[in-house]
């Protein structure tokens, strides 16, 4: 099972299929597929929109924590976990069998420790940090599933964003939003208000065909007894071989704050794509936009809830609309926002309104087709005026 942020499953499903794996089921935040344990390494390496790659070990019906313990203690954990190693357990528990969901996590951990102690004569260390081997428990109503979490830390933590700067967009969300634009990786990609550079960096990784997992040196599967290091080395060598050396397009990232550009450049350097992105300190209205496109202009402005007051942001959203219609003819414009009221201030009619979630906040990615005549569109038309309830 592959997990992802809420609403991103359609993009994850397409990624899984493109890698040659069957899609056997999807839900709001999961995609199910078949494969071997070695296949989990390929998925961890290449998936851009997944959070975790979970390898199913056992599933069963239970309505009591003691039954949970007995089922989990029967799993041959000594074949997977090192007796002198470290592991963590995290869970998603929603059942009337427990008053406190944390008790399910504790019973799962106890069962694993007891099994290994009985089989090996010693027990591994355990804790809450997913930096070593990791186990995931899913207990919904009367059904439980136990997985090896082969990712460990979420795959959104690519390893390059060491300078987050204010409130950045998570890497998996940024990747999904770019995929939603249907950007073909040969068109120009422009990201005003770039902040820490996540959108531009994810775009560069895509354009170079660079596997996102190449930036990480630690995955949960590396700490398991069944880890095939030779296979992993082969997969990474193949991924490096398939990575492009130069772009077929131009990626531009600008921000008015010099500290943001410093952070974005450092992040791009850690991601190995600094030379693939043109960074510039300027007001978004001065962002250099090559005449006529084609390409994508992608804004991720503040929403007002976290970083600023709504009234102060209204003229910014109006100015974004003016910039798009006057400067970006021939491009497709996108604005990612979680504030419906501010979105109305853009003043352009959106051709698509794509739902996303930033944490628990419902957001929209608004698409604007910026052709000749856009300048004559009536201002004040809400992107939600034609959207159903």
C-alpha positions as CSV (number, residue, x, y, z in Angstrom):
1,X,0.0,0.0,0.0
2,X,1.2,3.5,-0.9
3,X,0.1,6.4,1.2
4,X,-0.1,10.0,0.1
5,X,-1.6,13.4,1.2
6,X,-5.3,13.6,0.9
7,X,-6.5,14.2,-2.6
8,X,-3.2,13.3,-4.4
9,X,-4.1,9.6,-5.0
10,X,-5.0,10.2,-8.7
11,X,-1.5,11.5,-9.4
12,X,0.1,8.8,-7.4
13,X,-1.9,6.2,-9.3
14,X,-0.6,7.5,-12.6
15,X,3.0,7.4,-11.3
16,X,2.6,3.8,-10.1
17,X,1.2,2.7,-13.5
18,X,4.0,4.6,-15.4
19,X,6.6,2.6,-13.4
20,X,5.0,-0.6,-14.6
21,X,3.1,-1.7,-11.5
22,X,-0.5,-2.7,-11.4
23,X,-3.0,-0.4,-9.7
24,X,-5.4,-2.7,-7.8
25,X,-7.2,-0.1,-5.7
26,X,-7.3,3.6,-4.8
27,X,-8.8,5.6,-1.9
28,X,-8.6,9.2,-0.9
29,X,-5.1,8.9,0.4
30,X,-3.9,5.5,-0.7
31,X,-3.0,3.5,-3.8
32,X,-2.7,-0.3,-3.6
33,X,-0.4,-2.3,-5.9
34,X,1.3,-5.7,-6.0
35,X,5.0,-6.4,-5.9
36,X,8.0,-8.0,-4.1
37,X,10.0,-6.5,-1.3
38,X,12.7,-5.5,-3.7
39,X,10.0,-3.6,-5.7
40,X,9.5,-1.3,-2.7
41,X,13.0,0.0,-3.2
42,X,12.1,1.1,-6.8
43,X,8.9,2.7,-5.6
44,X,10.7,4.6,-2.8
45,X,13.3,5.8,-5.3
46,X,11.1,7.0,-8.1
47,X,7.7,8.1,-6.6
48,X,7.2,11.9,-6.3
49,X,3.7,12.1,-4.8
50,X,3.8,9.2,-2.3
51,X,4.5,9.6,1.5
52,X,5.1,6.0,2.4
53,X,5.6,2.6,0.7
54,X,4.1,0.0,3.0
55,X,4.8,-3.8,2.6
56,X,1.9,-5.9,4.0
57,X,2.9,-8.7,6.4
58,X,-0.3,-9.7,8.0
59,X,-4.0,-8.7,8.2
60,X,-6.7,-10.0,10.4
61,X,-10.0,-9.3,12.2
62,X,-9.9,-8.1,15.8
63,X,-12.0,-6.3,18.3
64,X,-9.7,-6.4,21.3
65,X,-6.1,-5.3,22.0
66,X,-5.2,-8.8,23.3
67,X,-6.2,-10.4,20.0
68,X,-4.2,-7.7,18.3
69,X,-1.2,-8.7,20.4
70,X,-1.6,-12.5,19.7
71,X,-1.9,-11.9,15.9
72,X,1.2,-9.7,15.8
73,X,3.3,-11.8,18.0
74,X,2.8,-14.7,15.5
75,X,4.5,-12.7,12.7
76,X,8.2,-13.9,12.3
77,X,9.7,-10.5,13.1
78,X,13.1,-12.1,13.7
79,X,13.2,-12.5,9.9
80,X,12.9,-8.8,9.3
81,X,14.2,-6.9,12.3
82,X,17.6,-7.0,13.8
83,X,17.7,-8.2,17.5
84,X,20.4,-5.6,18.2
85,X,18.9,-2.9,16.0
86,X,16.2,-0.2,16.4
87,X,12.7,0.1,15.2
88,X,9.7,2.4,15.5
89,X,6.0,1.8,15.3
90,X,3.5,4.3,14.0
91,X,-0.2,3.7,13.4
92,X,-3.6,4.8,12.2
93,X,-6.1,3.5,14.6
94,X,-9.9,4.1,14.6
95,X,-11.8,1.5,16.5
96,X,-14.3,1.2,19.3
97,X,-12.1,-1.5,20.8
98,X,-9.8,1.2,22.3
99,X,-10.4,4.4,24.2
100,X,-6.9,5.6,23.4
101,X,-5.6,4.8,19.9
102,X,-2.0,5.0,21.3
103,X,-2.6,1.8,23.2
104,X,-2.8,0.0,19.9
105,X,0.6,1.2,18.9
106,X,2.0,0.1,22.3
107,X,0.5,-3.4,22.0
108,X,2.0,-3.7,18.6
109,X,5.4,-2.7,19.8
110,X,5.2,-5.1,22.8
111,X,4.3,-8.0,20.6
112,X,7.2,-7.4,18.3
113,X,9.7,-7.0,21.2
114,X,8.4,-10.1,22.9
115,X,8.6,-12.2,19.7
116,X,12.2,-11.2,19.0
117,X,13.3,-11.7,22.7
118,X,11.8,-15.1,22.7
119,X,13.4,-16.1,19.4
120,X,16.8,-14.4,19.8
121,X,17.3,-14.0,23.5
122,X,17.6,-10.2,23.3
123,X,15.4,-7.4,22.2
124,X,15.9,-4.4,19.8
125,X,15.6,-0.8,20.9
126,X,12.4,1.1,20.0
127,X,11.4,4.7,19.9
128,X,9.2,7.2,18.1
129,X,11.7,8.5,15.5
130,X,11.4,6.7,12.1
131,X,15.1,6.7,11.4
132,X,15.7,3.0,11.4
133,X,13.4,0.0,10.7
134,X,9.7,1.1,10.9
135,X,6.4,-0.8,11.3
136,X,3.0,0.6,10.5
137,X,-0.3,-0.6,12.1
138,X,-3.6,0.2,10.5
139,X,-6.6,-0.7,12.6
140,X,-10.0,0.4,11.3
141,X,-13.1,-0.8,13.1
142,X,-12.6,-4.6,13.4
143,X,-9.9,-5.1,10.8
144,X,-6.2,-4.6,11.3
145,X,-3.2,-4.7,9.0
146,X,0.5,-4.7,9.9
147,X,3.1,-3.5,7.4
148,X,6.8,-2.9,7.1
149,X,7.2,0.8,6.5
150,X,9.9,0.7,3.9
151,X,10.2,4.4,3.6
152,X,10.9,5.3,7.3
153,X,10.7,9.0,7.1
154,X,8.0,10.2,4.8
155,X,9.1,10.5,1.1
156,X,8.2,14.1,1.2
157,X,11.5,14.6,3.0
158,X,13.6,14.4,0.0
159,X,16.7,15.5,1.9
160,X,17.4,18.7,0.0
161,X,15.2,21.2,1.8
162,X,17.5,22.1,4.7
163,X,16.5,25.8,4.5
164,X,12.6,25.8,4.6
165,X,12.0,29.5,5.0
166,X,8.7,30.6,6.4
167,X,5.8,28.1,5.4
168,X,6.9,26.1,2.4
169,X,4.8,23.8,0.3
170,X,5.6,20.2,1.0
171,X,7.5,18.4,-1.7
172,X,4.9,15.8,-2.5
173,X,2.2,18.4,-2.8
174,X,4.4,20.6,-5.0
175,X,5.1,17.6,-7.3
176,X,1.4,16.8,-7.5
177,X,0.4,20.4,-8.2
178,X,3.0,20.5,-11.0
179,X,1.7,17.3,-12.5
180,X,-1.8,18.7,-12.4
181,X,-0.7,21.6,-14.7
182,X,0.1,19.0,-17.4
183,X,3.5,20.8,-17.8
184,X,5.3,18.8,-20.5
185,X,8.8,19.6,-19.1
186,X,9.9,21.3,-22.3
187,X,7.8,24.4,-21.8
188,X,9.1,27.3,-19.8
189,X,8.3,27.1,-16.0
190,X,8.2,30.3,-14.1
191,X,7.7,30.5,-10.3
192,X,7.3,34.1,-8.9
193,X,7.1,34.3,-5.1
194,X,9.3,31.2,-5.0
195,X,10.1,31.2,-1.3
196,X,12.4,28.3,-0.5
197,X,12.2,27.1,-4.1
198,X,10.3,23.9,-3.7
199,X,8.2,24.2,-6.8
200,X,11.1,25.2,-9.0
201,X,13.3,22.4,-7.6
202,X,10.6,19.8,-8.1
203,X,10.1,21.1,-11.7
204,X,13.8,20.8,-12.3
205,X,13.9,17.3,-10.9
206,X,11.1,16.3,-13.2
207,X,12.6,18.0,-16.3
208,X,15.9,16.2,-15.7
209,X,14.2,12.9,-15.1
210,X,16.0,12.7,-11.8
211,X,14.5,10.2,-9.3
212,X,13.6,12.1,-6.1
213,X,14.9,9.4,-3.9
214,X,18.5,10.0,-5.1
215,X,18.7,13.0,-2.7
216,X,18.2,10.7,0.3
217,X,20.6,8.4,2.0
218,X,18.3,6.8,4.5
219,X,15.2,4.7,4.0
220,X,13.4,2.3,6.3
221,X,14.2,-0.7,4.1
222,X,17.9,-0.2,4.6
223,X,17.6,-1.3,8.2
224,X,15.9,-4.6,7.6
225,X,17.5,-8.0,7.5
226,X,16.0,-8.7,4.0
227,X,17.6,-5.5,2.5
228,X,19.3,-6.4,-0.8
229,X,22.1,-3.8,-1.0
230,X,23.3,-5.0,-4.4
231,X,19.8,-4.6,-5.9
232,X,19.6,-1.1,-4.4
233,X,23.0,-0.1,-5.9
234,X,21.8,-1.4,-9.3
235,X,18.6,0.7,-9.0
236,X,20.4,3.9,-8.1
237,X,23.0,3.4,-10.9
238,X,20.2,3.0,-13.4
239,X,18.4,6.1,-12.0
240,X,21.6,8.2,-12.4
241,X,22.2,6.8,-15.9
242,X,18.6,7.9,-16.9
243,X,19.1,11.4,-15.4
244,X,19.5,14.2,-17.9
245,X,22.5,16.6,-17.7
246,X,20.8,19.6,-19.1
247,X,17.3,21.0,-19.4
248,X,15.3,21.3,-22.6
249,X,13.6,24.4,-21.2
250,X,14.0,27.3,-18.8
251,X,13.0,27.4,-15.2
252,X,12.8,30.8,-13.5
253,X,12.3,31.4,-9.7
254,X,12.0,34.9,-8.2
255,X,11.3,36.4,-4.8
256,X,11.4,39.9,-3.4
257,X,13.1,38.7,-0.3
258,X,16.9,38.1,-0.7
259,X,16.9,35.7,2.2
260,X,14.3,33.5,0.3
261,X,16.5,33.4,-2.7
262,X,19.6,32.5,-0.6
263,X,17.6,29.6,0.9
264,X,16.2,28.5,-2.4
265,X,19.7,28.4,-4.0
266,X,21.0,26.4,-1.1
267,X,18.1,23.9,-1.4
268,X,18.6,23.7,-5.2
269,X,22.3,23.0,-4.6
270,X,21.6,20.2,-2.2
271,X,19.1,18.8,-4.7
272,X,21.7,19.0,-7.5
273,X,19.7,21.3,-9.7
274,X,21.1,24.8,-8.9
275,X,22.5,25.2,-12.4
276,X,19.1,24.3,-13.9
277,X,17.2,27.2,-12.3
278,X,17.5,30.9,-12.9
279,X,17.1,32.7,-9.5
280,X,16.4,36.4,-9.2
281,X,15.6,38.8,-6.4
282,X,12.8,41.0,-7.6
283,X,9.1,41.9,-7.0
284,X,7.0,39.3,-8.7
285,X,5.8,42.0,-11.1
286,X,9.4,42.3,-12.4
287,X,9.8,38.5,-13.0
288,X,11.3,38.0,-16.4
289,X,8.8,36.3,-18.7
290,X,10.0,35.3,-22.2
291,X,7.6,36.7,-24.7
292,X,4.9,34.4,-26.0
293,X,5.6,31.2,-24.1
294,X,4.4,28.5,-24.2
295,X,4.8,27.7,-20.6
296,X,3.5,27.7,-17.0
297,X,3.5,30.6,-14.5
298,X,2.9,29.2,-11.1
299,X,2.1,31.3,-8.0
300,X,1.8,30.0,-4.4
301,X,0.9,33.2,-2.5
302,X,0.2,33.5,1.2
303,X,-3.4,32.5,2.2
304,X,-3.9,34.9,5.0
305,X,-4.7,32.2,7.6
306,X,-1.1,31.6,8.7
307,X,1.3,34.2,7.4
308,X,-0.6,37.5,6.9
309,X,-3.9,39.3,7.3
310,X,-6.4,38.8,4.5
311,X,-7.0,42.6,4.0
312,X,-3.3,43.1,3.5
313,X,-3.1,40.4,0.8
314,X,-6.1,41.6,-1.3
315,X,-4.0,44.0,-3.4
316,X,-1.4,41.2,-3.9
317,X,-4.0,38.9,-5.4
318,X,-5.3,41.7,-7.6
319,X,-1.7,42.4,-8.8
320,X,-1.2,38.7,-9.6
321,X,-4.2,38.8,-11.9
322,X,-2.9,42.0,-13.5
323,X,0.5,40.4,-14.0
324,X,-0.9,37.3,-15.5
325,X,-3.2,39.0,-18.0
326,X,-0.7,41.7,-19.0
327,X,2.7,39.9,-19.0
328,X,2.0,36.2,-19.4
329,X,0.1,36.0,-22.7
330,X,0.8,32.6,-24.3
331,X,1.3,30.9,-21.0
332,X,-1.0,29.0,-18.6
333,X,-1.2,30.7,-15.3
334,X,-1.7,28.9,-12.0
335,X,-2.5,30.1,-8.5
336,X,-2.5,27.7,-5.6
337,X,-4.5,29.1,-2.7
338,X,-6.4,28.1,0.4
339,X,-8.4,31.3,0.6
340,X,-11.5,31.5,-1.5
341,X,-12.2,35.2,-0.8
342,X,-8.8,36.3,-1.8
343,X,-9.0,34.1,-5.0
344,X,-11.9,36.3,-6.2
345,X,-9.5,39.3,-6.2
346,X,-7.5,37.7,-9.1
347,X,-10.3,38.9,-11.3
348,X,-9.8,36.3,-14.1
349,X,-12.0,33.4,-15.1
350,X,-10.4,30.1,-14.3
351,X,-10.5,27.3,-16.9
352,X,-10.0,24.6,-14.2
353,X,-10.3,24.5,-10.4
354,X,-8.4,21.5,-9.0
355,X,-8.9,20.5,-5.4
356,X,-5.9,19.9,-3.1
357,X,-5.3,19.8,0.6
358,X,-2.4,21.5,2.3
359,X,-2.4,19.6,5.6
360,X,-6.1,19.8,6.6
361,X,-6.7,23.1,4.7
362,X,-8.8,22.7,1.5
363,X,-7.1,24.5,-1.3
364,X,-7.6,25.1,-5.0
365,X,-5.2,25.2,-7.9
366,X,-6.7,27.7,-10.3
367,X,-5.8,27.5,-14.0
368,X,-6.0,30.5,-16.3
369,X,-5.5,30.3,-20.0
370,X,-3.7,33.5,-21.0
371,X,-4.4,34.0,-24.6
372,X,-4.8,37.2,-26.6
373,X,-8.0,38.8,-25.4
374,X,-7.4,37.9,-21.7
375,X,-6.8,41.6,-21.1
376,X,-10.3,42.3,-22.2
377,X,-11.9,39.9,-19.7
378,X,-14.2,41.4,-17.1
379,X,-12.6,41.9,-13.8
380,X,-14.3,40.7,-10.6
381,X,-15.4,37.3,-11.9
382,X,-14.9,34.8,-9.2
383,X,-13.1,31.5,-10.1
384,X,-15.8,29.8,-8.1
385,X,-18.8,31.5,-9.8
386,X,-19.4,28.4,-11.9
387,X,-18.4,25.8,-9.4
388,X,-21.0,23.7,-7.9
389,X,-21.6,23.3,-4.2
